[in-house]
C-alpha cells in the first residue's frame, strides 16, 4: 500500500475511502485464513499496520483543528 507520507497527502474523504477498503480487504483475508486458503499470511499484518497509519493520521488532523 502506501507510506505515511503518501497517506498524509490524501484528503479526508480519500482517507475514509482508503480505510473502508483496507478494512474490507482485511476481512476477506481473515475469512481466507479461517478456511485455510490464505496464500500470504503476512498480508494480514501489512493491512493492520495500514489501518493503524490511517487512523493515526486522522486523529492527528482531528487534534490539529482548533
PDB file of N, CA, C and O in Angstrom:
ATOM      1  N   UNK A   1       0.857  -1.180   0.000  1.00  0.00           N
ATOM      2  CA  UNK A   1       0.000   0.000   0.000  1.00  0.00           C
ATOM      3  C   UNK A   1       0.880   1.213   0.000  1.00  0.00           C
ATOM      4  O   UNK A   1       1.768   1.318  -0.846  1.00  0.00           O
ATOM      5  N   UNK A   2       0.679   2.119   0.896  1.00  0.00           N
ATOM      6  CA  UNK A   2       1.409   3.370   0.840  1.00  0.00           C
ATOM      7  C   UNK A   2       2.091   3.680   2.161  1.00  0.00           C
ATOM      8  O   UNK A   2       1.781   3.111   3.208  1.00  0.00           O
ATOM      9  N   UNK A   3       3.006   4.582   2.065  1.00  0.00           N
ATOM     10  CA  UNK A   3       3.733   5.002   3.249  1.00  0.00           C
ATOM     11  C   UNK A   3       2.945   6.091   3.956  1.00  0.00           C
ATOM     12  O   UNK A   3       1.932   6.568   3.447  1.00  0.00           O
ATOM     13  N   UNK A   4       3.413   6.475   5.122  1.00  0.00           N
ATOM     14  CA  UNK A   4       2.738   7.526   5.881  1.00  0.00           C
ATOM     15  C   UNK A   4       2.751   8.843   5.118  1.00  0.00           C
ATOM     16  O   UNK A   4       1.799   9.618   5.207  1.00  0.00           O
ATOM     17  N   UNK A   5       3.810   9.101   4.375  1.00  0.00           N
ATOM     18  CA  UNK A   5       3.887  10.333   3.595  1.00  0.00           C
ATOM     19  C   UNK A   5       2.794  10.377   2.538  1.00  0.00           C
ATOM     20  O   UNK A   5       2.145  11.407   2.359  1.00  0.00           O
ATOM     21  N   UNK A   6       2.588   9.281   1.845  1.00  0.00           N
ATOM     22  CA  UNK A   6       1.540   9.229   0.816  1.00  0.00           C
ATOM     23  C   UNK A   6       0.160   9.348   1.444  1.00  0.00           C
ATOM     24  O   UNK A   6      -0.732   9.967   0.864  1.00  0.00           O
ATOM     25  N   UNK A   7      -0.026   8.768   2.610  1.00  0.00           N
ATOM     26  CA  UNK A   7      -1.315   8.844   3.291  1.00  0.00           C
ATOM     27  C   UNK A   7      -1.585  10.274   3.748  1.00  0.00           C
ATOM     28  O   UNK A   7      -2.719  10.747   3.664  1.00  0.00           O
ATOM     29  N   UNK A   8      -0.564  10.959   4.224  1.00  0.00           N
ATOM     30  CA  UNK A   8      -0.738  12.343   4.674  1.00  0.00           C
ATOM     31  C   UNK A   8      -1.163  13.278   3.541  1.00  0.00           C
ATOM     32  O   UNK A   8      -1.804  14.299   3.790  1.00  0.00           O
ATOM     33  N   UNK A   9      -0.818  12.943   2.318  1.00  0.00           N
ATOM     34  CA  UNK A   9      -1.172  13.791   1.181  1.00  0.00           C
ATOM     35  C   UNK A   9      -2.629  13.618   0.765  1.00  0.00           C
ATOM     36  O   UNK A   9      -3.142  14.414  -0.023  1.00  0.00           O
ATOM     37  N   UNK A  10      -3.300  12.599   1.277  1.00  0.00           N
ATOM     38  CA  UNK A  10      -4.695  12.346   0.917  1.00  0.00           C
ATOM     39  C   UNK A  10      -5.624  13.307   1.645  1.00  0.00           C
ATOM     40  O   UNK A  10      -5.313  13.798   2.730  1.00  0.00           O
ATOM     41  N   UNK A  11      -6.774  13.564   1.022  1.00  0.00           N
ATOM     42  CA  UNK A  11      -7.791  14.389   1.665  1.00  0.00           C
ATOM     43  C   UNK A  11      -8.538  13.541   2.690  1.00  0.00           C
ATOM     44  O   UNK A  11      -8.338  12.329   2.774  1.00  0.00           O
ATOM     45  N   UNK A  12      -9.389  14.183   3.454  1.00  0.00           N
ATOM     46  CA  UNK A  12     -10.160  13.466   4.463  1.00  0.00           C
ATOM     47  C   UNK A  12     -11.070  12.407   3.866  1.00  0.00           C
ATOM     48  O   UNK A  12     -11.201  11.309   4.407  1.00  0.00           O
ATOM     49  N   UNK A  13     -11.703  12.747   2.738  1.00  0.00           N
ATOM     50  CA  UNK A  13     -12.592  11.793   2.077  1.00  0.00           C
ATOM     51  C   UNK A  13     -11.812  10.611   1.522  1.00  0.00           C
ATOM     52  O   UNK A  13     -12.261   9.467   1.597  1.00  0.00           O
ATOM     53  N   UNK A  14     -10.641  10.895   0.965  1.00  0.00           N
ATOM     54  CA  UNK A  14      -9.805   9.814   0.443  1.00  0.00           C
ATOM     55  C   UNK A  14      -9.359   8.891   1.568  1.00  0.00           C
ATOM     56  O   UNK A  14      -9.297   7.674   1.391  1.00  0.00           O
ATOM     57  N   UNK A  15      -9.046   9.470   2.728  1.00  0.00           N
ATOM     58  CA  UNK A  15      -8.643   8.654   3.875  1.00  0.00           C
ATOM     59  C   UNK A  15      -9.776   7.734   4.310  1.00  0.00           C
ATOM     60  O   UNK A  15      -9.555   6.555   4.584  1.00  0.00           O
ATOM     61  N   UNK A  16     -10.987   8.276   4.372  1.00  0.00           N
ATOM     62  CA  UNK A  16     -12.147   7.464   4.762  1.00  0.00           C
ATOM     63  C   UNK A  16     -12.342   6.307   3.782  1.00  0.00           C
ATOM     64  O   UNK A  16     -12.582   5.168   4.185  1.00  0.00           O
ATOM     65  N   UNK A  17     -12.237   6.614   2.511  1.00  0.00           N
ATOM     66  CA  UNK A  17     -12.409   5.589   1.474  1.00  0.00           C
ATOM     67  C   UNK A  17     -11.318   4.521   1.584  1.00  0.00           C
ATOM     68  O   UNK A  17     -11.597   3.325   1.512  1.00  0.00           O
ATOM     69  N   UNK A  18     -10.093   4.964   1.755  1.00  0.00           N
ATOM     70  CA  UNK A  18      -8.964   4.030   1.874  1.00  0.00           C
ATOM     71  C   UNK A  18      -9.112   3.159   3.117  1.00  0.00           C
ATOM     72  O   UNK A  18      -8.808   1.967   3.084  1.00  0.00           O
ATOM     73  N   UNK A  19      -9.578   3.754   4.213  1.00  0.00           N
ATOM     74  CA  UNK A  19      -9.780   3.000   5.449  1.00  0.00           C
ATOM     75  C   UNK A  19     -10.836   1.920   5.239  1.00  0.00           C
ATOM     76  O   UNK A  19     -10.629   0.775   5.639  1.00  0.00           O
ATOM     77  N   UNK A  20     -11.961   2.266   4.620  1.00  0.00           N
ATOM     78  CA  UNK A  20     -13.013   1.282   4.369  1.00  0.00           C
ATOM     79  C   UNK A  20     -12.513   0.145   3.477  1.00  0.00           C
ATOM     80  O   UNK A  20     -12.780  -1.025   3.751  1.00  0.00           O
ATOM     81  N   UNK A  21     -11.796   0.485   2.419  1.00  0.00           N
ATOM     82  CA  UNK A  21     -11.289  -0.547   1.518  1.00  0.00           C
ATOM     83  C   UNK A  21     -10.287  -1.464   2.214  1.00  0.00           C
ATOM     84  O   UNK A  21     -10.306  -2.680   2.018  1.00  0.00           O
ATOM     85  N   UNK A  22      -9.423  -0.878   3.017  1.00  0.00           N
ATOM     86  CA  UNK A  22      -8.416  -1.673   3.724  1.00  0.00           C
ATOM     87  C   UNK A  22      -9.079  -2.600   4.737  1.00  0.00           C
ATOM     88  O   UNK A  22      -8.674  -3.753   4.885  1.00  0.00           O
ATOM     89  N   UNK A  23     -10.106  -2.094   5.438  1.00  0.00           N
ATOM     90  CA  UNK A  23     -10.807  -2.935   6.395  1.00  0.00           C
ATOM     91  C   UNK A  23     -11.537  -4.081   5.703  1.00  0.00           C
ATOM     92  O   UNK A  23     -11.579  -5.196   6.223  1.00  0.00           O
ATOM     93  N   UNK A  24     -12.108  -3.812   4.537  1.00  0.00           N
ATOM     94  CA  UNK A  24     -12.773  -4.880   3.789  1.00  0.00           C
ATOM     95  C   UNK A  24     -11.767  -5.931   3.310  1.00  0.00           C
ATOM     96  O   UNK A  24     -12.047  -7.129   3.339  1.00  0.00           O
ATOM     97  N   UNK A  25     -10.607  -5.473   2.876  1.00  0.00           N
ATOM     98  CA  UNK A  25      -9.566  -6.411   2.447  1.00  0.00           C
ATOM     99  C   UNK A  25      -9.103  -7.279   3.606  1.00  0.00           C
ATOM    100  O   UNK A  25      -8.884  -8.479   3.445  1.00  0.00           O
ATOM    101  N   UNK A  26      -8.957  -6.667   4.770  1.00  0.00           N
ATOM    102  CA  UNK A  26      -8.552  -7.414   5.961  1.00  0.00           C
ATOM    103  C   UNK A  26      -9.605  -8.464   6.312  1.00  0.00           C
ATOM    104  O   UNK A  26      -9.269  -9.594   6.665  1.00  0.00           O
ATOM    105  N   UNK A  27     -10.865  -8.089   6.215  1.00  0.00           N
ATOM    106  CA  UNK A  27     -11.947  -9.036   6.497  1.00  0.00           C
ATOM    107  C   UNK A  27     -11.877 -10.231   5.550  1.00  0.00           C
ATOM    108  O   UNK A  27     -12.009 -11.379   5.974  1.00  0.00           O
ATOM    109  N   UNK A  28     -11.669  -9.947   4.257  1.00  0.00           N
ATOM    110  CA  UNK A  28     -11.575 -11.028   3.278  1.00  0.00           C
ATOM    111  C   UNK A  28     -10.392 -11.952   3.568  1.00  0.00           C
ATOM    112  O   UNK A  28     -10.500 -13.173   3.451  1.00  0.00           O
ATOM    113  N   UNK A  29      -9.268 -11.356   3.945  1.00  0.00           N
ATOM    114  CA  UNK A  29      -8.088 -12.170   4.259  1.00  0.00           C
ATOM    115  C   UNK A  29      -8.315 -13.030   5.498  1.00  0.00           C
ATOM    116  O   UNK A  29      -7.850 -14.168   5.563  1.00  0.00           O
ATOM    117  N   UNK A  30      -9.025 -12.489   6.473  1.00  0.00           N
ATOM    118  CA  UNK A  30      -9.311 -13.270   7.674  1.00  0.00           C
ATOM    119  C   UNK A  30     -10.224 -14.451   7.346  1.00  0.00           C
ATOM    120  O   UNK A  30     -10.065 -15.539   7.900  1.00  0.00           O
ATOM    121  N   UNK A  31     -11.173 -14.229   6.448  1.00  0.00           N
ATOM    122  CA  UNK A  31     -12.020 -15.340   6.018  1.00  0.00           C
ATOM    123  C   UNK A  31     -11.203 -16.401   5.304  1.00  0.00           C
ATOM    124  O   UNK A  31     -11.401 -17.597   5.519  1.00  0.00           O
ATOM    125  N   UNK A  32     -10.290 -15.964   4.462  1.00  0.00           N
ATOM    126  CA  UNK A  32      -9.427 -16.920   3.765  1.00  0.00           C
ATOM    127  C   UNK A  32      -8.566 -17.687   4.753  1.00  0.00           C
ATOM    128  O   UNK A  32      -8.345 -18.888   4.591  1.00  0.00           O
ATOM    129  N   UNK A  33      -8.087 -17.004   5.762  1.00  0.00           N
ATOM    130  CA  UNK A  33      -7.254 -17.668   6.764  1.00  0.00           C
ATOM    131  C   UNK A  33      -8.072 -18.701   7.538  1.00  0.00           C
ATOM    132  O   UNK A  33      -7.559 -19.758   7.906  1.00  0.00           O
ATOM    133  N   UNK A  34      -9.342 -18.389   7.782  1.00  0.00           N
ATOM    134  CA  UNK A  34     -10.193 -19.320   8.511  1.00  0.00           C
ATOM    135  C   UNK A  34     -10.474 -20.574   7.685  1.00  0.00           C
ATOM    136  O   UNK A  34     -10.647 -21.661   8.236  1.00  0.00           O
ATOM    137  N   UNK A  35     -10.517 -20.419   6.383  1.00  0.00           N
ATOM    138  CA  UNK A  35     -10.776 -21.572   5.524  1.00  0.00           C
ATOM    139  C   UNK A  35      -9.477 -22.162   4.977  1.00  0.00           C
ATOM    140  O   UNK A  35      -9.497 -23.018   4.092  1.00  0.00           O
ATOM    141  N   UNK A  36      -8.364 -21.702   5.507  1.00  0.00           N
ATOM    142  CA  UNK A  36      -7.025 -22.188   5.157  1.00  0.00           C
ATOM    143  C   UNK A  36      -6.686 -22.007   3.681  1.00  0.00           C
ATOM    144  O   UNK A  36      -6.033 -22.859   3.077  1.00  0.00           O
ATOM    145  N   UNK A  37      -7.128 -20.905   3.110  1.00  0.00           N
ATOM    146  CA  UNK A  37      -6.800 -20.604   1.725  1.00  0.00           C
ATOM    147  C   UNK A  37      -5.885 -19.387   1.608  1.00  0.00           C
ATOM    148  O   UNK A  37      -5.614 -18.911   0.506  1.00  0.00           O
ATOM    149  N   UNK A  38      -5.425 -18.903   2.713  1.00  0.00           N
ATOM    150  CA  UNK A  38      -4.599 -17.696   2.715  1.00  0.00           C
ATOM    151  C   UNK A  38      -3.183 -18.049   2.238  1.00  0.00           C
ATOM    152  O   UNK A  38      -2.449 -18.765   2.919  1.00  0.00           O
ATOM    153  N   UNK A  39      -2.819 -17.540   1.071  1.00  0.00           N
ATOM    154  CA  UNK A  39      -1.508 -17.845   0.495  1.00  0.00           C
ATOM    155  C   UNK A  39      -0.387 -17.030   1.131  1.00  0.00           C
ATOM    156  O   UNK A  39       0.730 -17.523   1.291  1.00  0.00           O
ATOM    157  N   UNK A  40      -0.685 -15.778   1.493  1.00  0.00           N
ATOM    158  CA  UNK A  40       0.344 -14.897   2.039  1.00  0.00           C
ATOM    159  C   UNK A  40      -0.132 -14.365   3.393  1.00  0.00           C
ATOM    160  O   UNK A  40      -0.785 -13.323   3.449  1.00  0.00           O
ATOM    161  N   UNK A  41       0.184 -15.060   4.473  1.00  0.00           N
ATOM    162  CA  UNK A  41      -0.288 -14.635   5.791  1.00  0.00           C
ATOM    163  C   UNK A  41       0.277 -13.285   6.240  1.00  0.00           C
ATOM    164  O   UNK A  41      -0.308 -12.631   7.103  1.00  0.00           O
ATOM    165  N   UNK A  42       1.390 -12.868   5.675  1.00  0.00           N
ATOM    166  CA  UNK A  42       1.972 -11.593   6.087  1.00  0.00           C
ATOM    167  C   UNK A  42       1.137 -10.402   5.634  1.00  0.00           C
ATOM    168  O   UNK A  42       1.313  -9.296   6.145  1.00  0.00           O
ATOM    169  N   UNK A  43       0.230 -10.612   4.683  1.00  0.00           N
ATOM    170  CA  UNK A  43      -0.632  -9.525   4.230  1.00  0.00           C
ATOM    171  C   UNK A  43      -1.564  -9.034   5.329  1.00  0.00           C
ATOM    172  O   UNK A  43      -1.918  -7.855   5.358  1.00  0.00           O
ATOM    173  N   UNK A  44      -1.964  -9.919   6.229  1.00  0.00           N
ATOM    174  CA  UNK A  44      -2.824  -9.521   7.343  1.00  0.00           C
ATOM    175  C   UNK A  44      -2.099  -8.483   8.191  1.00  0.00           C
ATOM    176  O   UNK A  44      -2.685  -7.470   8.571  1.00  0.00           O
ATOM    177  N   UNK A  45      -0.853  -8.726   8.483  1.00  0.00           N
ATOM    178  CA  UNK A  45      -0.061  -7.797   9.281  1.00  0.00           C
ATOM    179  C   UNK A  45       0.095  -6.457   8.566  1.00  0.00           C
ATOM    180  O   UNK A  45      -0.001  -5.402   9.195  1.00  0.00           O
ATOM    181  N   UNK A  46       0.335  -6.494   7.262  1.00  0.00           N
ATOM    182  CA  UNK A  46       0.501  -5.266   6.484  1.00  0.00           C
ATOM    183  C   UNK A  46      -0.773  -4.437   6.483  1.00  0.00           C
ATOM    184  O   UNK A  46      -0.729  -3.217   6.639  1.00  0.00           O
ATOM    185  N   UNK A  47      -1.906  -5.102   6.306  1.00  0.00           N
ATOM    186  CA  UNK A  47      -3.177  -4.381   6.292  1.00  0.00           C
ATOM    187  C   UNK A  47      -3.487  -3.778   7.651  1.00  0.00           C
ATOM    188  O   UNK A  47      -3.981  -2.653   7.732  1.00  0.00           O
ATOM    189  N   UNK A  48      -3.203  -4.512   8.720  1.00  0.00           N
ATOM    190  CA  UNK A  48      -3.446  -3.984  10.059  1.00  0.00           C
ATOM    191  C   UNK A  48      -2.595  -2.742  10.325  1.00  0.00           C
ATOM    192  O   UNK A  48      -3.056  -1.787  10.951  1.00  0.00           O
ATOM    193  N   UNK A  49      -1.358  -2.762   9.846  1.00  0.00           N
ATOM    194  CA  UNK A  49      -0.491  -1.600  10.020  1.00  0.00           C
ATOM    195  C   UNK A  49      -0.979  -0.408   9.214  1.00  0.00           C
ATOM    196  O   UNK A  49      -0.906   0.730   9.677  1.00  0.00           O
ATOM    197  N   UNK A  50      -1.481  -0.669   7.998  1.00  0.00           N
ATOM    198  CA  UNK A  50      -2.006   0.423   7.187  1.00  0.00           C
ATOM    199  C   UNK A  50      -3.246   1.033   7.819  1.00  0.00           C
ATOM    200  O   UNK A  50      -3.425   2.251   7.775  1.00  0.00           O
ATOM    201  N   UNK A  51      -4.099   0.213   8.403  1.00  0.00           N
ATOM    202  CA  UNK A  51      -5.273   0.730   9.111  1.00  0.00           C
ATOM    203  C   UNK A  51      -4.826   1.609  10.276  1.00  0.00           C
ATOM    204  O   UNK A  51      -5.390   2.680  10.499  1.00  0.00           O
ATOM    205  N   UNK A  52      -3.833   1.167  11.004  1.00  0.00           N
ATOM    206  CA  UNK A  52      -3.317   1.950  12.126  1.00  0.00           C
ATOM    207  C   UNK A  52      -2.724   3.278  11.645  1.00  0.00           C
ATOM    208  O   UNK A  52      -2.923   4.308  12.289  1.00  0.00           O
ATOM    209  N   UNK A  53      -2.005   3.266  10.530  1.00  0.00           N
ATOM    210  CA  UNK A  53      -1.444   4.502   9.982  1.00  0.00           C
ATOM    211  C   UNK A  53      -2.545   5.492   9.612  1.00  0.00           C
ATOM    212  O   UNK A  53      -2.460   6.679   9.928  1.00  0.00           O
ATOM    213  N   UNK A  54      -3.567   4.992   8.946  1.00  0.00           N
ATOM    214  CA  UNK A  54      -4.663   5.866   8.518  1.00  0.00           C
ATOM    215  C   UNK A  54      -5.371   6.462   9.723  1.00  0.00           C
ATOM    216  O   UNK A  54      -5.648   7.661   9.751  1.00  0.00           O
ATOM    217  N   UNK A  55      -5.666   5.635  10.717  1.00  0.00           N
ATOM    218  CA  UNK A  55      -6.355   6.126  11.907  1.00  0.00           C
ATOM    219  C   UNK A  55      -5.493   7.126  12.676  1.00  0.00           C
ATOM    220  O   UNK A  55      -6.014   8.097  13.225  1.00  0.00           O
ATOM    221  N   UNK A  56      -4.196   6.899  12.720  1.00  0.00           N
ATOM    222  CA  UNK A  56      -3.293   7.818  13.404  1.00  0.00           C
ATOM    223  C   UNK A  56      -3.302   9.180  12.719  1.00  0.00           C
ATOM    224  O   UNK A  56      -3.368  10.210  13.390  1.00  0.00           O
ATOM    225  N   UNK A  57      -3.237   9.192  11.414  1.00  0.00           N
ATOM    226  CA  UNK A  57      -3.227  10.453  10.676  1.00  0.00           C
ATOM    227  C   UNK A  57      -4.567  11.162  10.810  1.00  0.00           C
ATOM    228  O   UNK A  57      -4.610  12.387  10.916  1.00  0.00           O
ATOM    229  N   UNK A  58      -5.663  10.407  10.808  1.00  0.00           N
ATOM    230  CA  UNK A  58      -6.972  11.020  11.018  1.00  0.00           C
ATOM    231  C   UNK A  58      -7.036  11.673  12.401  1.00  0.00           C
ATOM    232  O   UNK A  58      -7.566  12.774  12.547  1.00  0.00           O
ATOM    233  N   UNK A  59      -6.504  11.003  13.394  1.00  0.00           N
ATOM    234  CA  UNK A  59      -6.515  11.540  14.760  1.00  0.00           C
ATOM    235  C   UNK A  59      -5.627  12.778  14.860  1.00  0.00           C
ATOM    236  O   UNK A  59      -5.987  13.741  15.536  1.00  0.00           O
ATOM    237  N   UNK A  60      -4.485  12.764  14.203  1.00  0.00           N
ATOM    238  CA  UNK A  60      -3.595  13.939  14.207  1.00  0.00           C
ATOM    239  C   UNK A  60      -4.314  15.143  13.609  1.00  0.00           C
ATOM    240  O   UNK A  60      -4.208  16.256  14.124  1.00  0.00           O
ATOM    241  N   UNK A  61      -5.040  14.919  12.529  1.00  0.00           N
ATOM    242  CA  UNK A  61      -5.775  16.016  11.894  1.00  0.00           C
ATOM    243  C   UNK A  61      -6.892  16.515  12.790  1.00  0.00           C
ATOM    244  O   UNK A  61      -7.162  17.714  12.850  1.00  0.00           O
ATOM    245  N   UNK A  62      -7.539  15.593  13.483  1.00  0.00           N
ATOM    246  CA  UNK A  62      -8.624  15.970  14.383  1.00  0.00           C
ATOM    247  C   UNK A  62      -8.093  16.822  15.530  1.00  0.00           C
ATOM    248  O   UNK A  62      -8.728  17.804  15.915  1.00  0.00           O
ATOM    249  N   UNK A  63      -6.951  16.465  16.071  1.00  0.00           N
ATOM    250  CA  UNK A  63      -6.366  17.229  17.168  1.00  0.00           C
ATOM    251  C   UNK A  63      -5.813  18.576  16.718  1.00  0.00           C
ATOM    252  O   UNK A  63      -5.731  19.512  17.513  1.00  0.00           O
ATOM    253  N   UNK A  64      -5.433  18.678  15.441  1.00  0.00           N
ATOM    254  CA  UNK A  64      -4.860  19.914  14.921  1.00  0.00           C
ATOM    255  C   UNK A  64      -5.921  20.975  14.676  1.00  0.00           C
ATOM    256  O   UNK A  64      -5.606  22.162  14.595  1.00  0.00           O
ATOM    257  N   UNK A  65      -7.175  20.556  14.558  1.00  0.00           N
ATOM    258  CA  UNK A  65      -8.241  21.534  14.318  1.00  0.00           C
ATOM    259  C   UNK A  65      -8.515  22.317  15.588  1.00  0.00           C
ATOM    260  O   UNK A  65      -8.538  21.753  16.682  1.00  0.00           O
ATOM    261  N   UNK A  66      -8.726  23.635  15.438  1.00  0.00           N
ATOM    262  CA  UNK A  66      -8.989  24.460  16.650  1.00  0.00           C
ATOM    263  C   UNK A  66     -10.361  24.246  17.228  1.00  0.00           C
ATOM    264  O   UNK A  66     -10.711  24.865  18.233  1.00  0.00           O
TER     265      UNK A  66
END
